[in-house]
Amino acid sequence: MNIEVLGVDIGGTTINVGLVENNSIKNESQIAVDREAAAELTIQSLKNIIRDNLTDKVTAIGVGVPAVVDPIKGIVYDVQNIPAWKKIPLKEILEREFRLPVFINNDANCFALGEATYGEAKNYSNVIGLSLGTGIGMGIIINNALYNGVLCGAGEIGMLPYKESIIEDYASSFFFSQHYNSTAKNMALNAEKSDSTALKAFNEYGNHLGEAIKSILYLLAPDAIILGGSISKAYPYFKDSMFESLKSFAYQKQIENLVIQVSSTKGSAILGAAALCIHNKNIL
């Protein structure tokens, strides 16, 4: 049975929409996000791009949002890249407009669910999706089901205390801006040229990320950790120091078969949003 759903990823600078059939994206389009626009205008833009991608076969719409989310009521709060979205009943708005079931969740949760459904982690029951970028986002899959916590608040690993600050200051792009006055992207470009400062920065970054992963292991003991986000593309430059940090983990037997790898799933954000629909049996 062919099932078509729409996956919507509300990202930092764009809204991306894809028509997902079975395990692949058939069509994909995007529009720019205007941070300064009024809430009504961005909502209308979202409606327009969804409408442009709808077909008669679409059975549901899934939306990933970088925000605090009530996944039951479908309300999003304080969307990071759209300041005007303070409290938006997005599920109600879209269901009224399109007469289809709509499922909404945090973007990091969508990443983890997408990997567990379509990607690197589909053969594992307990999975962590770790998105490394402007911040550090984390999604949790336990016994093949997404664990949200209250208002999708579970998995905020970046907010845990670490050194004189919090983990996010050391395991995201903030580390490079605060300690090297550079961006992670520029550091990666310099690392490709064997620049000693860039290589040193990523070596330190890997140590810090390893410490964050140890906290995850103590708390959740997953089968697999899938890395995504822009910084994950520089994995070769921080992999060794990350694993070096893990050598001091207290329960080495626990991590003998632990899988840590970078996502290679194309369109994972859209697929993750679509997976919100696929995992809801009411639409099948």
C-alpha positions in Angstrom: 0.0 0.0 0.0 1.5 3.4 -1.1 1.1 6.1 1.6 1.9 9.7 0.8 2.4 12.2 3.5 3.9 15.7 3.6 7.0 16.4 5.7 7.5 20.0 6.7 10.8 21.2 8.2 10.8 24.8 9.6 14.5 25.5 9.6 16.7 28.4 10.5 16.4 30.3 7.2 14.0 28.2 5.1 10.8 26.2 5.3 11.3 22.9 3.4 8.4 20.7 2.3 8.6 17.3 0.8 6.1 14.8 -0.5 7.1 11.4 1.0 6.0 8.1 -0.5 7.1 4.9 1.2 10.7 5.5 2.1 11.7 8.3 -0.2 11.0 12.0 -1.0 9.3 12.4 -4.4 9.2 16.2 -4.6 10.8 18.9 -2.5 10.5 22.7 -2.4 11.4 25.5 -0.1 10.8 29.1 0.7 12.8 31.6 2.7 11.8 32.5 6.2 11.4 36.2 6.9 12.4 36.6 10.6 10.8 40.1 10.7 7.5 39.2 9.2 4.2 39.2 11.2 2.9 35.9 12.4 0.0 36.0 10.0 2.3 36.4 7.0 4.6 33.5 7.8 1.6 31.3 8.5 0.2 32.2 5.1 3.5 31.5 3.4 3.5 28.1 5.2 0.0 27.4 3.9 1.0 28.3 0.4 4.0 26.0 0.1 2.0 23.1 1.7 -0.8 23.7 -0.8 1.6 23.7 -3.7 2.9 20.2 -2.7 -0.4 18.5 -1.8 -1.8 15.7 -3.9 -5.1 13.8 -3.6 -3.2 10.9 -2.1 -1.7 12.8 0.8 -3.1 11.4 4.1 -1.4 13.6 6.7 1.1 16.4 7.3 4.0 16.2 9.7 5.8 19.4 10.9 9.2 19.7 12.7 9.7 23.0 14.5 12.7 24.4 16.4 10.6 25.3 19.4 8.9 24.1 22.6 6.0 22.0 21.3 2.8 20.6 22.8 2.5 17.6 20.4 -1.0 16.7 21.6 -2.6 20.1 21.1 -0.1 21.0 18.4 0.8 24.4 19.9 4.3 25.8 19.2 5.9 28.3 21.6 8.7 30.8 21.0 9.9 29.5 17.6 13.6 30.2 17.4 13.8 31.5 13.9 10.3 33.2 13.7 10.2 35.6 16.7 6.5 36.5 16.0 5.5 32.9 16.7 5.1 33.2 20.5 2.1 30.8 20.9 0.7 29.4 17.7 -1.9 26.7 17.5 -0.3 25.3 14.4 -2.1 22.0 14.3 -5.5 23.6 14.6 -4.6 26.2 11.9 -3.3 23.6 9.4 -6.0 21.0 10.0 -8.7 23.6 9.5 -7.1 24.8 6.3 -6.4 21.4 4.7 -8.8 19.0 6.3 -6.0 16.5 7.0 -4.5 15.2 10.3 -1.4 17.2 11.3 1.3 16.1 13.6 3.8 18.5 15.1 7.0 18.0 17.1 10.4 19.5 17.9 12.9 19.4 15.1 15.5 17.4 17.1 12.9 14.8 17.9 12.0 14.6 14.2 15.6 14.0 13.3 15.9 11.1 15.7 12.6 9.6 14.5 13.6 10.0 10.9 16.8 8.2 11.4 15.0 5.4 13.4 12.4 5.1 10.6 14.3 5.6 7.4 18.0 6.0 8.2 21.1 4.8 9.9 19.2 3.6 13.1 16.3 1.6 11.7 17.7 -1.7 12.9 18.0 -0.5 16.5 15.4 -0.2 19.3 17.0 2.5 21.5 18.5 5.4 19.6 19.7 8.9 20.2 19.7 11.5 17.4 22.2 14.3 18.2 22.1 17.4 16.0 25.3 19.4 16.2 24.9 23.0 14.9 24.1 26.4 16.2 23.0 24.6 19.3 23.0 20.9 20.2 19.6 19.2 19.8 18.8 15.7 20.9 15.9 13.3 20.2 15.3 10.0 22.1 13.9 6.8 20.8 13.1 4.1 23.4 11.8 0.7 22.4 11.2 2.0 18.9 9.0 4.9 20.1 9.8 8.6 20.3 10.0 9.9 23.9 8.9 13.5 24.1 8.7 14.3 27.8 6.5 17.3 28.8 6.2 19.8 25.9 8.9 17.9 24.0 11.4 18.9 26.7 13.2 15.6 27.0 16.7 15.4 25.7 17.9 18.9 26.3 21.4 17.7 26.9 22.8 21.1 26.0 21.4 22.7 29.1 23.2 20.4 31.6 25.9 22.1 33.6 29.4 21.6 32.3 32.6 23.3 33.4 31.8 27.0 34.2 28.8 27.0 31.9 26.6 24.4 30.1 27.2 21.6 27.6 25.8 23.6 24.6 28.6 26.2 25.0 31.2 23.4 24.3 29.4 21.0 22.0 27.9 23.3 19.4 29.0 26.2 17.2 29.2 28.3 20.4 32.5 26.6 21.2 34.2 27.9 18.1 32.8 31.4 18.4 33.5 31.8 22.1 36.9 30.1 22.2 38.4 30.7 18.7 36.4 33.8 17.5 35.4 31.8 14.4 32.6 29.8 13.0 32.5 26.0 12.9 32.2 26.2 9.1 35.4 28.3 8.7 37.2 26.1 11.1 36.2 23.0 9.1 37.5 24.7 5.9 40.8 25.4 7.6 41.0 21.9 9.0 40.7 20.6 5.4 43.9 22.6 4.7 45.6 21.0 7.8 45.6 24.3 9.6 47.1 23.6 13.1 44.7 26.0 15.0 41.6 24.5 13.4 42.8 20.9 14.0 43.5 21.8 17.7 40.0 23.4 17.9 38.3 20.2 16.6 40.4 18.0 18.9 39.2 20.0 21.9 35.6 20.0 20.5 35.7 16.2 20.2 36.8 15.9 23.9 33.9 18.1 25.0 31.4 16.2 22.8 32.7 12.9 24.2 31.9 14.2 27.7 28.4 15.0 26.6 28.0 11.6 25.1 29.1 10.0 28.4 26.3 11.8 30.1 23.9 10.4 27.5 25.3 6.9 28.0 24.9 7.0 31.8 21.3 8.2 31.5 20.0 6.2 28.6 22.4 3.5 27.5 21.3 3.6 23.8 22.2 1.1 21.1 23.1 3.8 18.6 23.9 7.5 18.5 23.4 9.2 15.1 25.1 12.5 14.6 23.5 15.2 12.3 23.7 18.9 11.8 26.3 21.0 10.1 29.2 20.3 12.5 28.8 16.5 11.9 30.2 17.1 8.4 33.6 17.7 10.2 33.5 14.4 11.9 36.9 13.2 10.7 38.5 16.1 12.6 36.9 15.4 16.0 36.2 11.6 15.9 39.4 10.5 17.5 39.3 12.8 20.4 35.7 12.1 21.0 36.4 8.3 21.3 39.4 9.1 23.4 37.1 10.8 25.9 34.9 7.7 25.9 37.7 5.6 27.2 37.1 6.9 30.7 33.5 5.9 30.6 32.9 3.7 33.7 31.1 0.8 32.0 33.2 -0.2 29.0 31.3 -3.4 28.4 28.2 -1.3 27.8 29.7 0.4 24.9 31.5 -2.5 23.2 28.7 -2.7 20.6 27.6 1.0 20.7 27.2 2.5 17.3 28.2 6.1 16.8 28.0 7.4 13.2 27.1 10.3 11.1 23.8 10.4 9.3 23.9 9.8 5.6 20.1 10.1 5.2 19.2 12.5 2.5 16.4 14.9 3.5 16.4 13.6 7.1 14.6 16.7 8.4 11.7 16.2 6.0 11.6 12.4 6.4 11.6 12.9 10.2 8.6 15.2 10.0 6.9 12.6 7.7 7.7 9.9 10.2 5.5 11.6 12.7 2.6 10.7 10.4 3.8 7.2 9.6 4.1 6.4 13.3 0.5 7.4 13.9 -1.6 4.3 12.9 -4.8 6.3 12.7 -3.8 7.5 9.2 -2.9 4.1 7.7 
